[in-house]
Amino acid sequence: MCGIVGYIGGRQAAPILLDGLQKLEYRGYDSAGVAVLHDGRIELHKKAGKLIELRKQMDGCLPESTAGIGHTRWATHGRPCDDNAHPHLDCSGRFAVVHNGIIENYLTLREWLISQGHVFRSETDSEVLSHLIEEFYRGDLVETMQRVSKKVDGSYAAVVLSTDEPDRLVAARYDSPLVVGLGEGENFLASDIPALLAHTRQTYILEDGEIAVLGREQVRVLSHTGRPVEKQIFSVEWDAAQAEKDGYDHFMLKEINEQPRAVKDTLSGHIAEDNSGVSLPEIKIPEKRLRETKKIFITACGTAYHAGLFGKQIIESLTRIPVEVDIASEFRYRNPILDKHSLVIVISQSGETADTLAALREARHKGAWVLAVTNVVDSSVAREADGVFYTLAGPEIAVASTKAYTTQLVSMCLIGLYLAQRRGALKPDDMAQIIDELRKLPEKMSVVLKNGKPIKTFVRQYRDCQSVFFIGRGMDHAVAQEGALKLREISYIHADAYAAGELKHGTLALIVKGVPVVALATQAPLFEKMLSNIKEVKARDAMVLAVAMQGMDEAAKEADQVIYIPTTHQIFAPILAVIPLQLLAYRMAVARDCDVDQPRNLAKSVTVE
């Protein structure tokens, strides 16, 4: 997944494609490529690394062509390399495809295509599309795309270039964005609006299931059944900088709103259709190792460490294996007791965090089996670990992590379920109930994103406060720590999180009239105790903003304001509850005129100790 561009018209395609890809560089990528029609054949150029490497490869030999497609790739299936870069060709070289998204059933399709004689050149899920098109093509590319769309499960924005139909590009979209740019005597495609702005501001925004057919003079949009669709032109009024953010004011807000999609992608292909279990073949824990595991260690830094705190409670509750969580910068210096009976999980968004990498090496040196959870394919922790689970958050631009964090939480859930399944620790009915709720998370996250009124009220009242306290119990304590981190790192307000049961052990000395307290109260077994803790701080004249689950109506009687999240299994409540805290931090930072995406003194990836 990452950036798509397409062009058909009267001008030279290659410079337009390369410039369009450059406009999408902010999305992050690890390889790039273009395919154009030249002298009746497809000419392909692709290269791992930054776009400059592709430009060097093509320097002085830009092919003459008026139709082509391009892509920047963020690896999800297969490491970053030339072969795995897009576009992908079929066996005959008649069809070139670029694709964003995830083909969940690509292994099944790949095996079938190989049995039909197709030869694959890459490790990607995307390449199955070019071979499916070759297999099903009968003279009409639109009909072929309709048939292919019925065969694939997952998400896609795909564009096809064909020597058989050189006067049109055909594109299809489901769950991954795709935009048509309308010109005069030329038309454009892109996964994001910035790639189009140098050429047109008149666009069609494709919806799920729609197919676009681009010629030089016209664009047709069809439903998945082939019925013509009347599209309204969307005229882009954003400036170029705003367009990179999809119209949002900041990348952080864009990434907060991308979380339902990111979680859906991370879940895709890992849960059974009948909710009977989970499949994580990439983890590769040997049966003997798993059977002999006596203890699990989780180590990470910053936000990823908070995901580890959540992971501890998830894994212990589902598997009954004891779990320790360590800050990675402290892990190796305390000489941890590790051996061949230990499983170590390291979590790092970038996969390059120096302290986490050092912890990984210490664990392997002592004989532990190491599982990496990371967002970046072929990163250092991915290469050096024994097994790896990739979160599919996609590139995260803002320094303050949001969608990477929630996909890490989902990863902890999947790993906990997987370990419980392998060890027979869950009854089938309990497994099915938990997975059913897990499947519903993206939809419920979308609901939470729409409930921002209490946050705006809080920000108006407390934008000039000096301190904010976060309290919670159980899993809510881990969420409170993440909420406090988000607030202090981008709004520069002193924010601390405390286990609510510890209030009497010192913290109440800091609670005075008017101090804002954010109380997490989503855990049903601890709800009554949390109400008591809310009463404790209210008795000291604090102002309380509570986060509770729908149906917990008593929270409104004790707190000044309440944000309700949809009802879910209590182990998943933290995934929903953190979203209001992210929005609170964002709104507070904006109100205080802070640099939201690049807060002072902080970097996205900490690659030194």
QUIQUIKA-V37326 format. One record per pair of residues at least 12 apart in sequence whose C-alpha atoms are under 6 Angstrom apart, sorted by the first residue. I is the first residue (numbers start at 0). J is the second residue. D is the distance in whole Angstrom. If there is no record, write none. Layout:
# QUIQUIKA-V37326
[[I/J/D] [I/J/D]]
This chain:
# QUIQUIKA-V37326
[[0/72/6] [0/73/5] [0/99/4] [0/100/5] [1/71/6] [1/72/5] [1/73/5] [1/99/6] [2/70/5] [2/71/5] [2/190/6] [3/69/6] [3/70/5] [3/189/5] [3/190/5] [4/68/6] [4/69/5] [4/188/5] [4/189/4] [5/67/6] [5/68/4] [5/187/5] [5/188/5] [6/66/5] [6/67/6] [6/187/5] [7/65/6] [7/66/4] [7/185/6] [7/186/6] [7/215/6] [8/65/6] [8/184/6] [8/185/4] [8/215/5] [9/65/6] [10/65/6] [11/64/6] [11/65/5] [12/64/6] [12/65/5] [12/66/6] [12/67/6] [16/69/6] [19/194/4] [22/193/6] [22/194/5] [26/394/6] [27/394/5] [28/71/6] [28/72/5] [28/73/5] [29/48/5] [29/72/6] [29/73/6] [30/46/6] [30/47/4] [30/48/5] [30/71/6] [30/72/5] [30/84/6] [31/45/6] [31/46/6] [31/70/6] [31/71/4] [32/44/5] [32/45/4] [32/69/6] [32/70/5] [32/85/6] [33/68/6] [33/69/4] [34/67/6] [34/68/5] [35/66/6] [35/67/4] [36/64/6] [36/66/6] [37/64/6] [40/162/6] [46/81/5] [47/80/5] [47/81/5] [70/85/6] [74/376/6] [76/123/5] [77/122/5] [77/123/5] [78/376/6] [78/377/5] [82/121/5] [83/121/5] [85/97/6] [87/126/6] [88/129/6] [89/129/5] [89/130/5] [93/161/6] [93/162/5] [94/160/6] [94/161/5] [95/159/6] [95/160/5] [96/129/6] [96/158/6] [96/159/5] [97/157/6] [97/158/6] [98/156/6] [98/157/4] [99/155/5] [99/156/5] [100/154/5] [100/155/5] [101/153/6] [101/154/5] [102/124/6] [102/152/6] [102/153/5] [103/152/5] [103/153/5] [103/268/5] [104/152/6] [105/124/5] [154/173/5] [154/174/5] [155/172/6] [155/173/5] [155/175/5] [156/171/6] [156/172/4] [156/175/5] [157/170/5] [157/171/5] [158/170/4] [166/214/6] [167/213/5] [167/214/5] [168/212/6] [168/213/5] [169/211/6] [169/212/5] [170/210/6] [170/211/5] [171/209/6] [171/210/4] [172/207/6] [172/208/6] [172/209/6] [173/207/4] [173/208/5] [176/190/6] [177/189/6] [177/190/4] [177/205/6] [178/190/6] [178/203/6] [178/204/5] [178/205/6] [179/202/5] [179/203/5] [180/201/6] [180/202/5] [181/201/5] [181/202/6] [184/215/5] [184/216/5] [185/215/5] [193/242/5] [193/243/6] [200/234/6] [200/235/5] [201/233/6] [201/234/5] [202/232/6] [202/233/5] [203/232/5] [203/233/6] [208/223/5] [209/221/6] [209/222/5] [209/223/6] [250/397/6] [251/397/5] [255/401/6] [258/402/5] [259/441/4] [259/444/6] [261/392/5] [262/406/5] [263/441/6] [264/391/6] [265/390/6] [265/391/5] [274/431/5] [274/434/6] [275/431/5] [277/417/6] [282/386/5] [282/387/5] [283/386/6] [291/340/6] [292/340/5] [292/341/6] [293/340/6] [294/321/5] [294/341/5] [295/322/5] [295/341/6] [295/342/5] [295/343/6] [296/322/6] [296/323/5] [296/324/6] [296/343/5] [297/324/5] [297/343/6] [297/344/5] [297/345/6] [298/324/6] [298/325/5] [298/326/6] [298/327/5] [298/345/5] [299/326/5] [299/327/5] [299/345/6] [299/346/5] [299/355/6] [300/326/6] [300/327/6] [303/346/6] [305/477/6] [306/408/6] [308/477/6] [310/411/5] [314/415/5] [317/419/6] [318/419/5] [318/424/6] [327/354/5] [327/355/5] [327/358/6] [328/354/5] [331/358/6] [337/365/6] [338/365/6] [338/366/5] [338/367/5] [339/366/5] [339/367/5] [341/367/5] [342/367/6] [342/368/5] [342/369/6] [343/369/5] [344/369/6] [344/370/5] [344/371/6] [345/371/5] [346/372/5] [347/373/5] [348/373/5] [348/374/5] [349/375/6] [350/373/6] [350/378/5] [350/379/6] [350/380/5] [351/379/6] [352/605/5] [352/606/5] [353/606/5] [353/607/5] [353/608/6] [354/608/6] [369/384/5] [369/385/5] [370/384/6] [370/385/6] [370/386/5] [370/387/5] [371/384/6] [371/387/5] [372/387/6] [372/388/5] [372/389/6] [373/389/5] [373/390/6] [374/389/5] [374/390/5] [390/406/6] [397/596/4] [398/596/6] [398/597/6] [398/603/5] [444/575/6] [454/583/6] [458/587/6] [465/492/6] [466/492/6] [466/493/5] [466/494/6] [467/494/5] [467/515/5] [467/516/6] [468/494/6] [468/495/5] [468/496/6] [468/516/5] [469/496/4] [469/516/6] [469/517/5] [469/518/6] [470/496/6] [470/497/5] [470/498/6] [470/499/5] [470/518/5] [471/498/5] [471/499/5] [471/519/5] [472/498/6] [472/499/6] [475/519/6] [476/498/6] [479/496/6] [480/496/5] [482/580/5] [483/495/5] [483/496/6] [485/584/6] [486/584/4] [489/588/6] [489/595/6] [489/598/5] [490/588/4] [511/539/6] [512/540/4] [512/541/5] [513/541/5] [513/542/6] [514/541/5] [515/541/6] [515/542/5] [515/543/6] [516/543/5] [517/543/6] [517/544/5] [517/545/6] [518/545/5] [519/545/6] [519/546/5] [520/546/6] [520/547/5] [521/547/5] [521/548/5] [522/569/6] [543/558/5] [543/559/5] [544/560/5] [544/561/6] [545/561/5] [546/561/6] [546/562/5] [546/563/6] [547/563/5] [548/563/5] [548/564/5] [548/566/6] [549/563/5] [549/564/6] [549/565/6] [549/566/6]]
